[in-house]
């Protein structure tokens, strides 16, 4: 489903350039739950954004669903992401002036407003935040914000979810809940790539990769 061949990423230029990724070879099969673990600054987020079509590598090939995604133009790549990939980030990235159901609907794609709102409300109910759907992000706890972000990632039924430290700002109880939701998605056939520096999700993983100084070790 995902194949990286000699992927590298360099930021800046000499003498201050930083080699964030170094000749990464990685293959992820459909339906796998993959953990990529490494310390801060190891290149985890850079790798995830490269896989997700949001950060073009300096070298190498990123092939997702049999497409070299960086041969697509910007519009085609945006459309591909919207159809295939759900993103979950540590910082949530919710729109502060929209309520819960409106934030979830942002990723719902085309369709009538009523249909999208119905789907968003159903997901909010499944994730235990149905009583908060009219609240703005500032009125939610960190755990509730992350559930909104998860619902937003799930609403268009993506083939894969890319999660960048999704439990990094959460207490242990909410961390376990986020991992449980991702595991349920995985059990329905979805592919998960979970980037973390912790070990909370290890028992759910099919494989664990360690990233250090831009290299898989």
C-alpha positions in Angstrom: 0.0 0.0 0.0 2.9 2.3 0.8 6.4 2.0 -0.5 9.3 4.4 0.1 12.5 4.0 -1.9 15.6 5.8 -0.8 13.6 8.8 0.5 15.7 11.7 1.8 14.8 15.2 3.0 17.2 18.1 3.4 16.3 21.4 4.9 18.3 24.6 4.3 21.5 24.9 2.5 25.2 24.6 3.3 26.7 25.2 5.8 23.5 25.1 7.8 21.6 22.3 6.0 20.0 19.6 8.0 19.5 16.1 6.7 16.2 15.1 8.3 15.7 11.8 6.4 18.5 9.6 5.0 17.7 7.0 2.4 14.6 5.7 4.0 13.3 2.3 2.6 9.9 1.4 4.0 7.0 -0.8 2.9 3.6 -0.9 4.7 1.0 -3.4 3.7 -2.7 -2.8 3.5 -4.4 -3.3 6.9 -1.2 -3.0 9.0 -0.9 -1.1 12.3 2.6 0.3 12.1 4.5 2.2 14.8 7.4 4.6 14.0 9.1 5.4 17.2 12.0 7.8 17.8 13.2 10.7 20.0 12.4 14.3 19.4 14.2 15.5 16.3 14.6 12.0 14.8 12.6 12.9 11.6 9.3 11.2 12.6 7.0 14.1 11.6 9.0 14.7 8.4 8.6 11.1 7.4 4.9 11.1 8.1 4.3 14.3 6.2 6.3 12.9 3.3 4.1 9.7 3.3 1.0 11.8 3.4 1.8 13.9 0.4 2.3 17.1 2.4 6.1 17.5 2.3 8.0 16.6 -0.9 11.2 14.7 -0.3 14.5 16.0 -1.6 15.2 12.6 -3.1 13.7 9.1 -3.5 10.2 7.9 -4.4 7.0 7.8 -2.3 4.5 5.4 -3.7 1.0 5.2 -2.1 -1.8 3.1 -3.6 0.3 2.5 -6.7 0.9 6.2 -7.3 4.1 8.1 -7.2 2.4 10.9 -5.3 5.0 13.5 -6.0 4.5 13.1 -9.7 1.0 14.4 -9.2 0.4 18.1 -9.5 -0.7 20.0 -6.4 -4.5 19.7 -7.2 -4.2 16.0 -7.9 -2.2 15.3 -4.8 -4.7 17.3 -2.6 -7.6 15.3 -4.1 -5.7 12.0 -3.5 -5.1 12.9 0.1 -8.7 13.8 0.6 -9.9 10.5 -0.8 -7.4 8.2 0.9 -5.7 9.6 4.0 -6.9 10.8 7.4 -4.5 12.9 9.5 -4.4 13.1 13.3 -1.9 15.5 14.9 -0.7 16.1 18.5 -1.9 19.8 18.4 -5.4 18.9 17.1 -5.6 21.8 14.6 -9.3 22.5 15.2 -10.8 25.7 13.8 -11.4 27.8 17.0 -14.5 29.6 15.7 -16.3 26.4 14.6 -18.2 24.1 16.9 -17.5 20.4 17.2 -19.8 19.2 14.5 -18.6 21.9 12.1 -15.0 20.9 12.7 -15.8 17.3 12.0 -17.7 18.2 8.8 -14.7 20.1 7.4 -13.3 16.8 6.0 -16.6 15.3 4.9 -16.1 16.1 1.3 -18.9 16.6 -1.2 -22.6 15.9 -0.4 -25.5 17.8 1.0 -25.0 19.8 4.2 -27.6 17.6 5.9 -25.9 14.4 5.0 -22.5 15.6 6.2 -23.9 16.9 9.4 -25.6 13.6 10.0 -22.4 11.7 9.5 -20.5 14.1 11.8 -23.1 13.7 14.5 -23.0 9.9 14.2 -19.2 9.9 14.7 -19.5 12.3 17.6 -21.9 9.9 19.2 -19.6 6.9 18.5 -16.6 8.7 20.1 -18.5 9.8 23.2 -18.7 13.5 22.5 -22.3 13.8 21.3 -23.2 16.1 24.3 -20.4 18.6 23.1 -21.3 19.0 19.4 -22.3 22.7 19.8 -19.2 23.6 21.8 -16.2 25.4 20.5 -12.7 23.9 20.9 -11.8 26.3 23.7 -14.7 24.8 25.7 -13.4 21.3 25.4 -10.8 19.3 27.3 -7.6 18.0 25.5 -9.1 14.5 25.3 -12.3 15.8 23.8 -10.4 17.9 21.2 -8.4 14.9 20.1 -11.7 12.9 19.7 -13.0 15.7 17.5 -9.8 15.4 15.5 -10.2 11.7 15.2 -13.8 12.1 14.0 -12.6 14.6 11.4 -10.0 12.1 10.2 -12.6 9.2 10.0 -15.5 11.0 8.5 -14.5 10.4 4.8 -13.7 6.7 5.6 -10.0 6.9 4.6 -8.0 3.9 3.6 -5.2 4.9 6.1 -4.7 7.1 9.1 -1.4 8.9 9.7 -1.2 9.8 13.4 1.6 12.1 14.6 2.0 11.9 18.3 -1.8 11.8 18.8 -1.5 11.0 22.5 1.4 13.5 23.2 -0.8 16.1 25.0 -3.1 13.6 26.7 -3.3 12.0 30.2 -3.0 8.2 30.4 -6.8 7.6 30.3 -7.4 9.7 27.2 -4.3 8.3 25.6 -5.7 4.8 26.0 -9.0 5.9 24.5 -7.4 7.4 21.4 -5.4 4.2 20.9 -8.6 2.2 21.3 -10.3 4.2 18.6 -7.4 3.8 16.2 -7.3 0.1 16.9 -11.1 -0.2 16.2 -10.5 1.5 12.9 -7.6 -0.9 12.2 -9.9 -3.9 12.9 -12.2 -2.7 10.2 -9.4 -3.0 7.7 -7.9 0.4 7.9 -4.1 1.0 7.8 -2.6 3.0 10.7 0.9 4.6 10.8 1.3 5.8 14.4 4.3 8.1 15.1 5.3 8.3 18.8 8.2 8.4 21.2 6.3 6.2 23.7 5.3 2.6 24.0 1.5 2.9 24.8 0.4 1.4 21.5 3.1 -1.3 21.2 0.8 -4.2 22.0 -1.5 -3.3 19.1 1.3 -3.0 16.5 2.0 -5.4 13.7 5.5 -4.0 13.3 7.5 -1.3 15.0 10.2 0.8 13.3 12.8 2.8 15.2 13.9 6.1 13.6 17.1 7.8 14.8 18.8 10.8 13.2 16.7 10.4 10.0 17.5 6.7 9.6 15.5 3.5 10.3 17.5 1.4 12.6 
